[in-house]
Amino acid sequence: MTVKILSVDDSSLIRMAIARLFARYECEVVSAADGEKGLAAVEQHKPSVIILDYNMPVLDGIGMLRRLRDNPETKRLPVIMLTANSSPETIATVARLGVRDYITKPFDDAMLVSKVAKVVSLVPRATA
């Protein structure tokens, strides 16, 4: 089974950076620009892990996370928050909602890969 990473962030630069970062591994990266599109991507792609921003238009990260946790099919889907929001209240809220980890922006590439690798098996791509 192919590892699928869903990146949900309103910043196209962050989505591109995540896609580029994980291109070194045997996985598929899909992305969405807001929580509503993220939920649709979950339904369509069945990701192995979600990298989720907090502040987004349409439906923010907390709203998306709540809807994931309310659905029996996605209740245990691993989510890593990647956000500029580092308020203690936000961290406590997402912890109660069962996020696997919390990383603040700007983020360190190696740290993000390490956190994702704790959730899914990342196999480096063979070089030609």
Contacts in CASP RR format, 6 or more apart in sequence:
PFRMAT RR
TARGET T0000
AUTHOR 0000-0000-0000
METHOD contacts of the structure
MODEL  1
MTVKILSVDDSSLIRMAIARLFARYECEVVSAADGEKGLAAVEQHKPSVI
ILDYNMPVLDGIGMLRRLRDNPETKRLPVIMLTANSSPETIATVARLGVR
DYITKPFDDAMLVSKVAKVVSLVPRATA
2 26 0 8 1.000
2 27 0 8 1.000
2 28 0 8 1.000
3 25 0 8 1.000
3 26 0 8 1.000
3 27 0 8 1.000
3 28 0 8 1.000
3 48 0 8 1.000
3 49 0 8 1.000
3 120 0 8 1.000
3 121 0 8 1.000
3 122 0 8 1.000
4 27 0 8 1.000
4 28 0 8 1.000
4 29 0 8 1.000
4 30 0 8 1.000
4 45 0 8 1.000
4 46 0 8 1.000
4 47 0 8 1.000
4 48 0 8 1.000
4 49 0 8 1.000
5 18 0 8 1.000
5 22 0 8 1.000
5 27 0 8 1.000
5 28 0 8 1.000
5 29 0 8 1.000
5 30 0 8 1.000
5 47 0 8 1.000
5 48 0 8 1.000
5 49 0 8 1.000
5 50 0 8 1.000
5 51 0 8 1.000
5 116 0 8 1.000
5 120 0 8 1.000
6 29 0 8 1.000
6 30 0 8 1.000
6 31 0 8 1.000
6 32 0 8 1.000
6 38 0 8 1.000
6 41 0 8 1.000
6 42 0 8 1.000
6 45 0 8 1.000
6 47 0 8 1.000
6 49 0 8 1.000
6 50 0 8 1.000
6 51 0 8 1.000
7 14 0 8 1.000
7 15 0 8 1.000
7 18 0 8 1.000
7 19 0 8 1.000
7 29 0 8 1.000
7 30 0 8 1.000
7 31 0 8 1.000
7 32 0 8 1.000
7 50 0 8 1.000
7 51 0 8 1.000
8 31 0 8 1.000
8 32 0 8 1.000
8 33 0 8 1.000
8 34 0 8 1.000
8 35 0 8 1.000
8 37 0 8 1.000
8 38 0 8 1.000
8 41 0 8 1.000
8 50 0 8 1.000
8 51 0 8 1.000
8 52 0 8 1.000
8 53 0 8 1.000
8 56 0 8 1.000
8 61 0 8 1.000
8 64 0 8 1.000
9 15 0 8 1.000
9 18 0 8 1.000
9 31 0 8 1.000
9 33 0 8 1.000
9 51 0 8 1.000
9 52 0 8 1.000
9 53 0 8 1.000
9 56 0 8 1.000
9 82 0 8 1.000
10 33 0 8 1.000
10 34 0 8 1.000
10 53 0 8 1.000
10 55 0 8 1.000
10 56 0 8 1.000
10 57 0 8 1.000
11 53 0 8 1.000
12 33 0 8 1.000
14 53 0 8 1.000
14 82 0 8 1.000
14 105 0 8 1.000
15 31 0 8 1.000
15 33 0 8 1.000
18 29 0 8 1.000
18 31 0 8 1.000
18 51 0 8 1.000
18 112 0 8 1.000
19 29 0 8 1.000
19 31 0 8 1.000
21 109 0 8 1.000
21 112 0 8 1.000
21 113 0 8 1.000
22 29 0 8 1.000
22 113 0 8 1.000
22 116 0 8 1.000
22 122 0 8 1.000
23 29 0 8 1.000
23 125 0 8 1.000
24 124 0 8 1.000
24 125 0 8 1.000
25 122 0 8 1.000
25 123 0 8 1.000
25 124 0 8 1.000
25 125 0 8 1.000
26 122 0 8 1.000
26 123 0 8 1.000
26 124 0 8 1.000
26 125 0 8 1.000
27 48 0 8 1.000
27 120 0 8 1.000
27 122 0 8 1.000
27 123 0 8 1.000
28 45 0 8 1.000
30 41 0 8 1.000
30 45 0 8 1.000
30 47 0 8 1.000
31 41 0 8 1.000
32 38 0 8 1.000
32 40 0 8 1.000
32 41 0 8 1.000
33 56 0 8 1.000
34 56 0 8 1.000
34 57 0 8 1.000
34 58 0 8 1.000
34 59 0 8 1.000
35 56 0 8 1.000
35 58 0 8 1.000
35 59 0 8 1.000
35 60 0 8 1.000
35 61 0 8 1.000
35 63 0 8 1.000
35 64 0 8 1.000
36 58 0 8 1.000
36 59 0 8 1.000
36 64 0 8 1.000
37 58 0 8 1.000
38 64 0 8 1.000
39 59 0 8 1.000
39 64 0 8 1.000
39 67 0 8 1.000
39 68 0 8 1.000
41 47 0 8 1.000
42 50 0 8 1.000
42 68 0 8 1.000
42 74 0 8 1.000
42 77 0 8 1.000
47 77 0 8 1.000
48 78 0 8 1.000
48 119 0 8 1.000
48 120 0 8 1.000
49 77 0 8 1.000
49 78 0 8 1.000
49 79 0 8 1.000
49 80 0 8 1.000
49 100 0 8 1.000
49 116 0 8 1.000
49 119 0 8 1.000
49 120 0 8 1.000
50 68 0 8 1.000
50 77 0 8 1.000
50 78 0 8 1.000
50 79 0 8 1.000
50 80 0 8 1.000
51 80 0 8 1.000
51 82 0 8 1.000
51 112 0 8 1.000
51 116 0 8 1.000
52 61 0 8 1.000
52 64 0 8 1.000
52 65 0 8 1.000
52 79 0 8 1.000
52 80 0 8 1.000
52 81 0 8 1.000
52 82 0 8 1.000
52 83 0 8 1.000
52 99 0 8 1.000
53 61 0 8 1.000
53 81 0 8 1.000
53 82 0 8 1.000
53 83 0 8 1.000
54 60 0 8 1.000
54 61 0 8 1.000
54 62 0 8 1.000
54 81 0 8 1.000
54 83 0 8 1.000
54 84 0 8 1.000
54 85 0 8 1.000
54 90 0 8 1.000
54 94 0 8 1.000
55 61 0 8 1.000
55 83 0 8 1.000
55 84 0 8 1.000
55 85 0 8 1.000
59 67 0 8 1.000
61 81 0 8 1.000
62 90 0 8 1.000
62 93 0 8 1.000
62 94 0 8 1.000
62 97 0 8 1.000
65 79 0 8 1.000
65 94 0 8 1.000
65 97 0 8 1.000
65 98 0 8 1.000
65 99 0 8 1.000
66 97 0 8 1.000
68 74 0 8 1.000
68 75 0 8 1.000
68 77 0 8 1.000
68 79 0 8 1.000
69 75 0 8 1.000
69 97 0 8 1.000
69 98 0 8 1.000
78 100 0 8 1.000
78 119 0 8 1.000
78 120 0 8 1.000
79 98 0 8 1.000
79 99 0 8 1.000
79 100 0 8 1.000
80 99 0 8 1.000
80 100 0 8 1.000
80 101 0 8 1.000
80 102 0 8 1.000
80 103 0 8 1.000
80 112 0 8 1.000
80 115 0 8 1.000
80 116 0 8 1.000
80 119 0 8 1.000
81 94 0 8 1.000
81 99 0 8 1.000
81 101 0 8 1.000
81 102 0 8 1.000
81 103 0 8 1.000
82 103 0 8 1.000
82 105 0 8 1.000
82 107 0 8 1.000
82 112 0 8 1.000
83 90 0 8 1.000
83 102 0 8 1.000
83 103 0 8 1.000
83 104 0 8 1.000
83 105 0 8 1.000
84 104 0 8 1.000
84 105 0 8 1.000
85 104 0 8 1.000
86 104 0 8 1.000
91 102 0 8 1.000
94 102 0 8 1.000
95 102 0 8 1.000
100 115 0 8 1.000
100 118 0 8 1.000
100 119 0 8 1.000
101 115 0 8 1.000
101 118 0 8 1.000
103 111 0 8 1.000
103 112 0 8 1.000
103 115 0 8 1.000
113 122 0 8 1.000
116 122 0 8 1.000
END
